Amino acid sequence: MWVSGSSRRTSEGWCLFLFRRKVPLVKGGYVYIMTNQTQGTLYIGVTANLAARVHAHRTGTGSDFCREHGLTRLVYAEPYDQIEEAIAREKSLKAWKRSWKLNLIEKANPGWTDLFDHIL
């Protein structure tokens, strides 16, 4: 997890640290990864309102891809101060090999915990 101005890491990983501490949602944007199960189908997206966007995916009104593949679990998120930074990171992650993406999630959220309930 990339957290501006923070280098703290817990054994649970960056994602759970960020959300368990109830860090306020940033104004810039987020890159996030949705899945249906551990090591399952992945969807990488970008949004300015993480809670609303994940809720939309969970209720089937987000992307067609998430609805068709049943992707309802938020397993990774990176906050950015500027939406343009989040968009650039999303494009970069989409170009990564699948194994790199899985490693990114494993390091940040080893249990593939659904982070939606930890969003403010």
Secondary structure, DSSP 8 states (H G I E B T S, - for coil): ---TT-----TT-HHHHHHHTT----SSEEEEEEESSTT--EEEEEES-HHHHHHHHHTT-S-HHHHHHT--EEEEEEEESSHHHHHHHHHHHHHS-HHHHHHHHHHH-TT----GGG--
